[in-house]
Amino acid sequence: MSRIGCLSILIIGLSIAPLSVPAQESSTRVNLSIGAGTFAAGENVGGSVFLGGSLSADWIPDARIGLSYGLESGLLGGKTQGSIIYGVPVVFRLGWHPSFIRVKNLDLYVVARIGWAFGIWGSNIDDASSPNGMVGGLDFGGIWFLSPVVGIFAEIGYTYYGLARSSKHPEYPLGYGSGKLYSSLGLSFRF
């Protein structure tokens, strides 16, 4: 066999090797994170940044299937148009951990989120608006496990927050917090 043929087989074999790592058994993961984001639907004239923290738990019943189910909550806050907006989301998480991507100590995933945010805020929000609203989003993330139990994770994505959804404000018919790009970084614990 020629050198080029042997080299080709070696390169293909090495590229397939990370894909053949056996799937892990079922597990539960608890994630503690801090994050930052920005409004993405045009209502943010002042350049406000959304900041927050969250606690989530995901259960992966069978890693071969690659689905995870979980809950998330936390506190997010920001300032727009001189008004302070806070939200406490309660979110269901449905994740997909693709089996064709297997790298030792790394778990890449996509997570869809849907739930409800309880809005809490201070000044300058018109009285006709409702502080609560639907939450929905799509994030891409990954966890790098430093040990069998502890890892660091990052997520980035878009989240729709329908806070102040019934606002009669002519410039913000979708509400004050209708969308944001968001990223988070934190610790993950696997049990």
C-alpha positions in Angstrom: 0.0 0.0 0.0 1.3 3.5 -0.8 2.3 5.9 1.9 -0.6 8.2 0.9 -3.1 5.4 1.4 -1.6 4.4 4.8 -1.6 8.1 5.9 -5.2 8.5 4.8 -6.3 5.4 6.8 -4.5 6.7 9.8 -6.1 10.2 9.6 -9.6 8.7 9.1 -9.0 6.3 12.0 -7.8 9.1 14.4 -10.8 11.3 13.4 -13.3 8.5 14.1 -11.7 7.5 17.5 -13.3 10.4 19.5 -16.7 9.4 18.2 -16.4 5.9 19.5 -16.2 6.8 23.2 -18.9 4.8 25.0 -21.9 6.7 26.3 -22.1 7.4 30.0 -24.8 6.0 32.2 -27.7 8.0 33.4 -26.9 11.1 35.5 -28.2 14.2 37.1 -26.4 17.5 36.7 -26.8 20.6 38.8 -25.5 23.8 37.2 -24.8 27.1 39.0 -24.2 30.0 36.7 -23.8 33.8 36.3 -24.6 35.4 33.0 -24.9 38.5 31.0 -26.9 39.5 27.9 -28.3 42.4 26.0 -31.8 43.2 24.8 -32.3 42.1 21.2 -35.7 43.4 20.1 -35.1 47.1 19.7 -36.5 48.3 23.0 -33.1 48.9 24.5 -32.1 52.4 23.5 -29.8 53.0 26.4 -27.4 50.1 25.9 -28.5 48.2 29.0 -27.0 44.8 29.9 -29.1 42.1 31.5 -27.2 40.4 34.4 -28.3 37.4 36.4 -27.7 34.1 38.1 -29.4 30.8 37.8 -29.6 27.3 39.2 -30.6 24.5 37.0 -30.9 20.7 37.3 -30.9 18.3 34.3 -31.6 14.6 34.4 -30.2 12.4 31.6 -32.0 9.0 32.0 -30.0 7.2 29.3 -27.0 8.8 27.6 -27.4 6.6 24.6 -30.7 8.3 23.8 -29.1 11.7 24.4 -32.1 13.6 25.9 -32.1 15.5 29.1 -35.0 17.0 31.1 -34.7 19.7 33.7 -35.8 22.8 35.5 -34.2 26.2 35.9 -34.7 29.3 38.0 -32.8 32.4 39.0 -32.9 36.2 39.1 -32.2 38.4 36.0 -32.2 42.1 36.0 -31.4 45.1 33.8 -32.2 48.7 33.1 -33.9 50.1 30.0 -35.3 53.6 29.4 -34.6 54.5 33.0 -36.7 51.6 34.3 -35.3 48.8 36.3 -36.6 45.4 35.3 -36.2 42.1 37.2 -37.5 38.7 36.3 -37.6 35.4 38.2 -38.0 32.7 35.5 -39.3 29.2 36.2 -38.3 27.2 33.1 -38.5 23.7 31.8 -35.4 22.5 29.9 -35.3 19.9 27.2 -31.8 19.1 26.0 -30.3 17.1 23.2 -26.8 15.7 23.7 -25.9 14.4 20.2 -24.3 10.9 20.2 -22.3 11.5 17.1 -20.1 14.1 19.0 -18.1 12.2 21.5 -15.0 13.8 23.1 -13.6 12.6 26.4 -14.7 14.9 29.3 -16.7 17.2 27.0 -20.5 17.2 26.6 -21.9 19.4 23.9 -25.7 20.0 23.8 -28.6 22.1 22.6 -31.3 23.0 25.0 -34.8 24.4 24.4 -36.4 26.3 27.3 -40.0 27.2 28.0 -41.6 28.6 31.1 -42.9 31.6 32.9 -41.2 34.7 34.3 -42.5 36.6 37.3 -41.6 40.2 36.7 -40.6 42.5 39.6 -39.5 46.1 39.0 -39.3 49.6 40.3 -39.8 52.9 38.6 -41.4 54.2 35.4 -43.3 51.2 34.1 -46.8 52.2 33.1 -49.6 50.9 35.3 -51.4 49.1 32.5 -48.6 46.6 31.9 -48.4 43.2 33.5 -45.1 42.3 35.0 -45.3 38.5 34.2 -44.9 36.7 30.9 -43.9 33.6 28.9 -40.2 32.6 28.6 -38.8 30.6 25.7 -35.4 30.2 24.3 -32.7 28.1 22.5 -29.2 27.7 23.8 -26.1 25.9 22.7 -23.7 24.8 25.5 -21.0 22.5 26.6 -19.6 21.1 29.8 -15.9 20.3 30.3 -15.6 17.8 33.2 -12.5 18.5 35.3 -13.3 15.3 37.3 -16.0 12.7 37.4 -18.1 15.0 39.5 -17.2 18.7 38.7 -17.1 20.5 35.5 -17.3 24.0 34.0 -20.0 24.9 31.5 -20.9 27.7 29.2 -24.2 28.4 27.3 -25.0 31.0 24.7 -28.4 31.6 23.0 -31.5 33.7 22.6 -34.2 33.9 25.2 -37.6 35.6 24.8 -38.9 37.2 28.0 -42.5 38.6 27.7 -42.2 40.9 30.7 -44.7 43.8 30.6 -46.4 42.1 27.6 -49.6 44.1 27.9 -47.9 47.4 27.9 -49.8 50.1 26.0 -46.6 52.0 25.4 -46.6 53.0 21.6 -42.9 52.4 21.2 -42.8 49.0 22.9 -45.9 47.0 21.9 -44.2 43.7 22.7 -43.2 44.7 26.2 -40.1 46.0 27.8 -38.1 42.8 28.0 -39.2 41.0 24.9 -35.9 39.4 23.9 -32.2 39.1 24.7 -29.1 37.4 23.6 -27.6 35.8 26.6 -24.5 33.8 27.7 -23.7 32.2 31.0 -20.7 30.5 32.6 -20.6 28.4 35.7 -20.0 25.2 37.5 -21.7 21.8 36.9 -21.9 19.0 39.3 -22.7 15.4 38.1 -24.4 12.9 40.4 
